[in-house]
Amino acid sequence: MSVPPSRHRRLLLIGNIAAALLVLIGIAAVPKGDRVLVLVGPWSDPQHVVAVVRAAGGTLVATGRRPWIAVADGAAPDFVSRLVSAGAVLVLDGGFGAACLTRVFDR
């Protein structure tokens, strides 16, 4: 059974739009400043995200709604790679942190 050409075009258009959106989200998520959103494995100990931030030489700014999310500051140029080496599963731009915060700490 063959698919009509108009359906192929529609699927191709939807696929291209989805790919473009994923690229735009990926570009927006790349950390651009000192403040980042840090995620560790949800199966981790609740204090693991704090330990990861400290091990990377960062400062904990806020915790997330879940114990595996935190916002951190780090001035080192390799801060993101240090977070990943310390155990972060994902590091995103700090702008995404506003949706995940519960409380903010004083610096």
C-alpha distance (Angstrom), angle and dihedral (degrees) to the residues before:
residue distance angle dihedral
M1 . . .
S2 3.78 . .
V3 3.82 128.4 .
P4 3.82 115.2 -128.3
P5 3.85 114.8 -108.9
S6 3.82 91.9 -119.2
R7 3.80 89.7 59.7
H8 3.82 90.7 50.4
R9 3.81 89.8 53.9
R10 3.79 91.4 48.4
L11 3.82 92.3 50.1
L12 3.80 90.7 46.7
L13 3.81 91.2 50.9
I14 3.81 92.4 48.2
G15 3.81 90.6 48.1
N16 3.81 92.0 50.3
I17 3.80 92.7 48.6
A18 3.80 91.2 49.0
A19 3.82 91.5 49.4
A20 3.81 91.5 48.9
L21 3.81 91.1 50.6
L22 3.80 91.5 50.1
V23 3.81 90.5 51.3
L24 3.82 91.7 49.6
I25 3.81 92.2 48.7
G26 3.80 89.7 47.7
I27 3.80 91.6 51.9
A28 3.81 91.6 48.3
A29 3.81 91.9 48.8
V30 3.82 96.6 55.3
P31 3.82 108.4 107.3
K32 3.81 109.6 -108.1
G33 3.79 104.2 172.9
D34 3.77 142.8 26.3
R35 3.83 93.8 -79.8
V36 3.79 116.0 78.8
L37 3.78 140.1 170.8
V38 3.81 109.7 -121.5
L39 3.80 123.2 -158.4
V40 3.78 125.4 -173.9
G41 3.78 126.9 -177.6
P42 3.81 113.0 -62.6
W43 3.81 87.6 -134.6
S44 3.84 90.6 61.6
D45 3.76 128.3 106.5
P46 3.85 109.0 -83.5
Q47 3.83 90.9 -115.1
H48 3.81 93.6 51.1
V49 3.81 95.2 93.4
V50 3.82 90.0 54.2
A51 3.81 90.5 49.9
V52 3.81 91.1 49.7
V53 3.81 92.5 52.2
R54 3.81 91.8 47.7
A55 3.80 93.0 46.1
A56 3.80 89.8 53.2
G57 3.80 90.9 52.3
G58 3.79 94.9 -110.3
T59 3.77 135.5 134.1
L60 3.80 120.8 -117.5
V61 3.81 108.5 -125.1
A62 3.80 101.6 173.6
T63 3.76 142.7 -13.4
G64 3.75 124.9 -124.1
R65 3.77 133.2 -121.6
R66 3.77 85.4 -99.5
P67 3.82 122.6 49.9
W68 3.82 91.4 -121.2
I69 3.84 95.3 61.6
A70 3.81 127.8 76.1
V71 3.78 141.2 156.9
A72 3.79 114.8 -129.6
D73 3.80 139.8 179.8
G74 3.76 123.9 -141.5
A75 3.78 127.8 166.5
A76 3.80 97.2 -166.6
P77 3.81 113.0 109.0
D78 3.81 90.0 -130.6
F79 3.81 95.5 45.5
V80 3.82 94.4 120.5
S81 3.79 93.4 51.4
R82 3.81 89.8 46.0
L83 3.81 89.6 53.8
V84 3.79 91.1 51.2
S85 3.82 91.0 47.2
A86 3.82 89.2 50.2
G87 3.80 92.0 54.3
A88 3.81 110.0 -82.1
V89 3.79 111.9 148.2
L90 3.81 94.0 -160.8
V91 3.81 134.7 7.9
L92 3.81 118.4 -164.3
D93 3.78 136.0 176.8
G94 3.80 112.1 -73.6
G95 3.81 90.8 -120.6
F96 3.79 88.2 78.4
G97 3.81 89.8 59.7
A98 3.80 96.1 81.1
A99 3.79 91.1 75.1
C100 3.80 92.7 50.4
L101 3.80 104.5 44.6
T102 3.76 129.6 112.5
R103 3.81 102.9 169.4
V104 3.77 137.9 0.8
F105 3.80 124.5 -135.2
D106 3.79 125.3 -144.5
R107 3.76 114.4 -110.5
